[in-house]
């Protein structure tokens, strides 16, 4: 009887860096653990105070990328770069004491994909060069190193079209896309179906979203606040506020969609000298997290009132000078 190996890769869902990290992880595991007869990609969403359901890690090899740490003994691989990677001190202590040789946490990295790429080369002697072209864009997107707000919002480059598709498409559609990274160019991906038609519909929605921001946004000192809970919404382009209102330093947006109520908090990559607050630190008391420059608080769906309450507190904190 031929040996079988089932690989499970759990990744940060609706996120370009998360999906691309899953593709890199699949190739790295293939080279280290051997060929899999079955690979299952499982998108994850942050929920207040919650980690990863251990039942999701039911493969022979289990990886979690671009998401919080799990103490499950079934965890084989883990990569993350978020400051809020541990839901509590016990999880951090577990990683420090028994993290294992295939679990990597580097909050200084601008993207999880870059962390996986570098670890594969430096720790395992494995070059994942087929991903190098897309890696530059994954790193740029996750660290918001766009040349301008217009570049981030007008979505001319194929990588940004793919970003929009990943953030707005179903999990099944994104899971089908992940194995194609590194095998096809960005141009090939965005001009293939269902990506091409999917992006076309999402782009129309995106243009309507720009107008919704224009109508709903309130400027409170250095903060742009927008309550978008009047329509079901799970995601949006995070740079619209800075595109429309280049004078603001921070953006706080409340949404309520089929899978989550959410407070999205960001700072303008083009006003970094004016940022005075650690956004992850502001989100963590509410069960959220992220990075110093961007973060979020995610709640169960159907809780817009709580999301608004959290958002108002964060807006008030961001409006106050520090120190």
N, C-alpha and C positions, 0 to 999 in steps of 0.2 A: 504494500500500500504506500502510495506517494505521500510524503509529509505535507501537511497543510499549515499555513500561517495566516492568521487573520489580524490585520492591522487596523486600529482605530485611531484616528487623528481628530481631536477636538480642538476647535479654533475659535477665535473671536469673530462672531458672525457679523454680516453686513459691514465689513471693513476690508479695504484693499490689502492692508498689511496683514490682517488675519488670514485672508484667503491665500495670499501669496506665500505666507509663512507655512501654511498647510502643504502647499506644493513642494517647498524646499524640504520640509520635514519628511514628506513621503519619499523623496529621492535619497535623503540622508539615511533613513531607516532601511531603505532597500539595499543600500550599500553596506550597512553595518549588520543588520539583522537577517538579511536575505530576502528573496522574492516572496511576495504575499500572494496567496490565492484569492484573497478578498481584502479590499481596502474600503473602509467606511469613514467618510468625513462627517463630523458632527459639529454644527455651528452652536456657539454658546452666546448667551446674552447676560450681561451683568444684572443681578437683582440685589436689592438692598439686604446687606448682612448675610448673603448666601454665597457659598462656594460652588464646587462642582459636585453634582450628584455622582457618588461612586459607582452607581449602576451603569453609568455611561461608559465606564472604562472596563469593558467586558471582552476585549480582544486578547490575543496572545501577546501582542505588543501594543501598548497604549501611550499615546503622546498627547500633550496639551501644549498649545502654542499661543502666544499673545494673549494669555488669560491667567487668572489667579491660580495660585499654587494649590495642589491637592495633597493631602496626607495619605491618600489611598495606597496600600501596598501594591496595587495593580499598576500604579503609574511607572512607566518605563522611561519616558523622555519628558522634559519640561523646559520650555524657553519662555522668558518674559522680560520685559523692559519697563514695566509700569512701576512707579513709586508705590502704588497701592496693591502690589502683587499678593499680599498676605492679608487674609480677612481678620486675623487676630495674632496676638503674640505667640500663641501656641503653634500656629502654622509656621511662623517665622522660626521658632525654636526647632521645630521638626526639620525644616530645611537645613538649618545650620548644623544640626546634630546628625542627621541621617539623610541628607539630600541626595546622596548617591553620585555616581560619576557621570550620569547623563541628564543632570538637571542644572539649568543655567539661569542665573538672574543677574542682569547687568542694567540697572536703571539709567546709566549714562548713555546707553545706545538710543539713537533716534528712531530706530524701527526694530521690531522683532526679527524681520526677515534678514536684516544686516547682521544681527547677532547670530542667527543660525548659519548664515553663509560663512562668517568668520570662524565660528567654532568648528564647523565641518572641515575647514582648511587647517586651522591651527591645532586642534585637538585630535582630529582623526585623519589628517592628511588627505582629505577628500575635496577635490575642486568641483564646485557646482557651477561651472562656467556657463552652462546653457541658460542660467537664470540671470547672468550679470547685467544684461541690457535692461531688464525689467526692474532689477534691484535698485538701480539709481532712482527710478520713479517711485518705487515703494517707499524708499527712504525719504524722498522729497515730500511725498503726500503725507506720510505719518508725522513728519516733523514740521509740516506746513512751510517748507522753504520755497514757496512760489515766488516768482519774480515780481508779481503784483497780484492784487485782488482780482483784477480783470482776468488774468491767466487762470486763476482758481475757479472763477464763476462762469466764464464764457466757454469753457470746455472745448477748446479747439484741438488739443493734443489727444492722440489715441489712448494714452494712459489715463487721462482724465475722463474720457468717455467710458473706459472700462471701470474706473472707480465709481462712476455714477451707476453703471449697470450692476455692479456688485452690491452697492448700498441699497439699491431699490428693487432688486429681483428676488424671486423666491429662493429659499434655501436649496431646493432641488436643482434649480438652474445654476446657482453658484457652485454647488458640489460637482456638477457635470463639467464646469469650466476649469476647476482646479487642476486636474491632470493635464490640461492643455498648455499650462504655463511651462515655458522652457522648450516646448515642442513646436510652437507656432509663434510668429512675431506678433507684436501688439497690433500692427496693421491687419494681419490675418485674423486675429481674434475679433477685432471690432467690426470687421467687414463680413464676418460669418454669421450664420443664423444659429441660435436665436438672438445673438448679441446685437446685431445691427437693428433689427426691428424693435427689440426690447429697449435699446438706448433711445431710439426715435420717440417712443412713447414717453419714456422717462424725461427726455429733454423737453418735451412739451409741458410736462408737469413741472419741471424745474423752472421754466420761464414763468409759469403761473405763480410759482412759489416766490420768485423775485418780487412780483407785484404784490403778493400777500404780505411779504415783509415790509414793503414800502407803505402799505396801508396800516399795518398793525404795530409797527415798531414805535417804541417810546424811548426817548433819550433822557437819561438821568445822570447828569454829570458825565463821567468817563464811560458810562455803561449804556449799551443798547439792550433794551428788554423787549421781548416779543412773546405774547401768549398766543400760540397757534392751536389751541385745544378745540377750536370750534369745528375742526374737521379731523377725521381719523388720519393720523400721520405717525409713521414709525421713524422716518429719517428725512434729512434735508441737507443741502450743501452748507457746510458750517462757515463759509466765508461770505455769504450773501450780506450779512450785516455790515461787514467791513468794506464791502464793495459799494454799498449804498451810502454808508455813513463813515467815510474814511477818518473822521475826526475822533471816533470812539476808540477806547483802549480795550474794552471788554464787551463780550456778547453773552447774554443769558436768555435762553429760549426754552419755553415749556411746550411739550407736545404730549398727545395722548393717542396711541394707536392700538391696533389689534394685539400686539405682543407686549406693550409696555407703556407706562407713563414715564416721562423722562424730563429731566432738567439738564440741558446741554450748556456748558460754560466754556468759553474760549477767550483767548486774548489775541489781539491783532499782531500777526508776525511782522507787520510793517510799523509797529509802534513799540517795539521791544524795550526801548529806553524808558518808556513811561509805565511799564508794568511794575507794580509794587507788591503784588499778592501771589502767594502760592496757591494755585487753583485746586490742586489735589488736596491740600490741607483744608480748604474750605468745603470740599465735597465729602471728605471722609467722615465727619461727624454725622452725616445724614445717610451713611451706608454706601456712599459712592467713592470715587477716587479718580486717578488718572495721572497726569504729569503736572509739573509746575505751571505750564502754560495752557493746558487744556484738561478738561475733566468732565464728569457727568455724575448725576445721581439717577439711578434707574429704579423704578417702582413697578409693582404689578400693574397690568392694564386696568383702566377704569378708576384711577386715583388722581384725576387732574387737580382736585382741591389740595391734596397733600403736596403735589408737585408745585403748585403755585405758591404754597406757603414756604416751601424750601427755597424756591426761586427768589421770593421777596427777601428772605434773610440774606441770601448770597448777594443780591443786588445791593442791599444796604451795606454789607461788608465791603464790597468792591468800590462803593461810592465814597467810603471813608479813607482818608490818607493813612498810611501805616507809619509806625515808629514814632 
